[in-house]
Amino acid sequence: MTRQPDPIEMASLFLRGVRSGLDAGLELPEAAARGAASLPRGARDRLRSAARRFGGDYGEDEWGFDAEFADNVEPLAAFLYERWWRVHAEGAEKVPAHGRALLAANHAGILPWDAVMISTAIMREHPLPRQPRFLVLDWAFRLPYVSVVMRKVGGVVASPHNARRLLEQDELVAVFPEGVKGTGKPYSERYRLQRFGRGGFVEIALATGAPIVPVAVVGSEEIYPKLGESPALARALGAPFFPLTPTFPWLGALGALPLPSRWRIEFCDPIATAHYGPEAVRDRGLVLELSERVRDTVQRKVLENVVKRGPAFL
Amino acid sequence: MAGRRVLITGVGSHMGATVAGRLAAHPHFDHVAGLDTRLPSERLDGVELIQADIRDPAMDTIVPGAQVDTVVHNQIVRRPGPGMSSRAMHDINVIGSLQLLTACERSPTIETIVIRGSAGIYGAEPNAPQFFGEEMAQLFPLRTRFQRDVSEIENLFANFAARHPDVTCTMLRYQPGIGPSVDTQVTRYLAARLVPTYLGFDPRVQFVHEDDALDALMAAVERPVRGAVNVAGPGSIGLTRLIRAAGRASLPVAAPVFGAVADAMRRLGVPSLSEDFKRLLRWGRAVDTARLVDEVGFTPRYSTPSAVEDYLRRRGGLRLLGGLVP
């Protein structure tokens, strides 16, 4: 039986290969190729993919979504999903397997971890998994690194133009109609949905004929229990709000570590909109009615799932 | 129908000379006049060259005298040339356009005006839609001098178009050009071995291939539509990916010191970067080309990624490290 060599052995195998190549009079790139050839297959594949990406040869669509990158960070998402937050997802199969659809979820927890978990739930539990694109508060796109990662895993700037274009491309799009009102609400208001704005997400669904799938998320409320905020720091950073939690900013970056609450995600029955026709966008009554219906469904399911979940952290 | 008569400004530039030559060779065009302060060095068959400054009030007699039905305004300066101050650039762009329009007022034969404008009017913003549509020019405040100039030019032409409903004004909003024979801020940036980037940012950028830039202008002259039309290679490319594919190294610089570091890097071959270009490097910008395809009837041959690929291949710099490891 062959033993998998450890990293130091692999490095020395590689360097030995490079040196013998250089000794044989090869140029550095060819010598590196020869060194790589002496590595075991798994390591060789990883090195090849890293070299290819470093050469700028990787796929990104016009939105900056990078499927390979999303695959690479999947183990982290899987760890958070299974171990950290012990997510229980229900009804993932109700998400349309193809064609345009709009997921509308409640939003909490300051950083959009709920978006990551919704997407992980679909990727793991859906019979035909598909990566949703989510509309992220534009503030996240002002932040170094955060903006880069957001885009690579399928986030786009929360703009109605973007939502519309994505749906016209028959993508699955996730929105948080509460917006910053949801992420920034204090801990005392947990499980209570904020206002859904003017129902812009319904207008987009009507204009594109996309069904709306209400999604209820329980658990995101507890990951950063917001006790207060600092308007002065928010202004200084250009952020919509600056949260104060039991750990943040007192513990610095460590304080940004989300608490390990127990989560439940429930996907509800889709609400069809195609039969109203795109003209219905101008029907204010219908827009508000559908918006209220989605909000009621999500609110009801959130409360149901709070009860089903039991204690928040155990 | 008699052949069309056309006047093109900025004929001394690469783009101007090429378009003038192609119009002169085109069977639909009987007469082509080219105007610039510096005339093209190569000979242009069938093009009547007029040496004049677009800012000169003499335009008032030159343009009506040419008896044209079509004006192609190709003299909007995107970055100051050698020895050109930003003041002169502003003058050529705004006063030049104003002078040209005053001259057009006195030319009753004019039916069509096509302007090679800039998508710079949209700016570059962190919270911009991924693809700007033509109707989104006023989503954000005008932040740079060039942006304000472009906006002023657009207003001048929009006012003219409103007063002259019989004249079709097409405002082409060009994304930065890329290609082996053009010299733009992008190609200059990619010519340096080590380029500055914003630490922690990887914006989506978009370009138009030089061939498509020409063909789009020709298409708009042949089939003018009213109002603004975006011109770009569809899609977008990440700046990091662009730099890596070009085989360049990037030096990530924190935003507050970016300007100072970029200036210091000029000794290493980094060109001086305009305010607009810096914003592009931080936030990126892309436009939607549906109107160009559907209404002007021109489909770009190169998407943004393929325009980049073609440019790098012909420049001989496409780095394919993918083949490095067996």
Contacts between the chains, C-beta under 8 A, distances in Angstrom:
chain1	res1	chain2	res2	distance
A	29	B	324	5.6
A	32	B	324	6.6
A	32	B	325	7.5
A	33	B	324	5.8
A	33	B	325	5.8
A	33	B	326	5.7
A	36	B	325	4.6
A	36	B	326	6.5
A	37	B	326	5.1
A	44	B	325	7.0
A	44	B	326	7.7
A	47	B	325	5.7
A	48	B	322	7.9
A	48	B	325	4.1
A	48	B	326	7.8
A	51	B	321	5.3
A	51	B	322	7.2
A	51	B	324	5.2
A	51	B	325	5.0
A	52	B	321	6.5
A	52	B	322	4.2
A	52	B	325	7.9
A	54	B	244	6.4
A	54	B	321	6.1
A	55	B	244	6.0
A	55	B	245	7.2
A	55	B	319	5.6
A	55	B	320	6.2
A	55	B	321	2.7
A	55	B	322	5.7
A	55	B	324	7.4
A	56	B	240	7.7
A	56	B	241	4.8
A	56	B	242	7.2
A	56	B	243	7.3
A	56	B	244	3.0
A	56	B	245	3.4
A	56	B	246	7.5
A	56	B	319	7.0
A	56	B	321	7.8
A	57	B	245	7.3
A	57	B	320	6.7
A	57	B	321	6.9
A	57	B	322	4.5
A	58	B	241	6.7
A	60	B	237	7.5
A	60	B	238	5.5
A	60	B	241	6.5
A	62	B	130	7.3
A	62	B	131	7.7
A	62	B	204	7.7
A	62	B	234	7.6
A	62	B	235	4.5
A	62	B	236	5.1
A	62	B	286	7.3
A	63	B	130	5.9
A	63	B	204	7.8
A	64	B	202	7.7
A	64	B	204	5.3
A	64	B	236	7.4
A	64	B	238	6.0
A	138	B	126	6.2
A	138	B	127	3.3
A	141	B	126	4.6
A	141	B	127	6.4
A	142	B	126	4.5
A	142	B	127	7.8
A	143	B	200	7.6
A	144	B	198	7.5
A	144	B	199	6.0
A	144	B	200	2.4
A	144	B	201	6.0
A	144	B	255	7.7
A	145	B	200	4.3
A	147	B	126	7.4
A	147	B	200	7.6
A	147	B	201	6.4
A	147	B	202	7.7
A	148	B	200	6.7
A	148	B	201	6.8
A	148	B	202	4.6
A	151	B	202	7.4
A	151	B	204	7.6
A	156	B	130	6.1
A	157	B	126	7.7
A	157	B	127	5.5
A	157	B	128	6.9
A	157	B	129	6.8
A	157	B	130	6.8
A	159	B	127	7.2
A	159	B	128	7.6
A	159	B	129	4.5
A	159	B	130	7.8
A	161	B	129	3.8
A	161	B	130	7.7
A	161	B	131	7.4
A	161	B	133	7.0
A	161	B	136	7.3
A	162	B	129	5.4
A	162	B	130	5.4
A	165	B	129	8.0
A	165	B	130	7.2
A	165	B	131	6.4
A	165	B	288	7.8
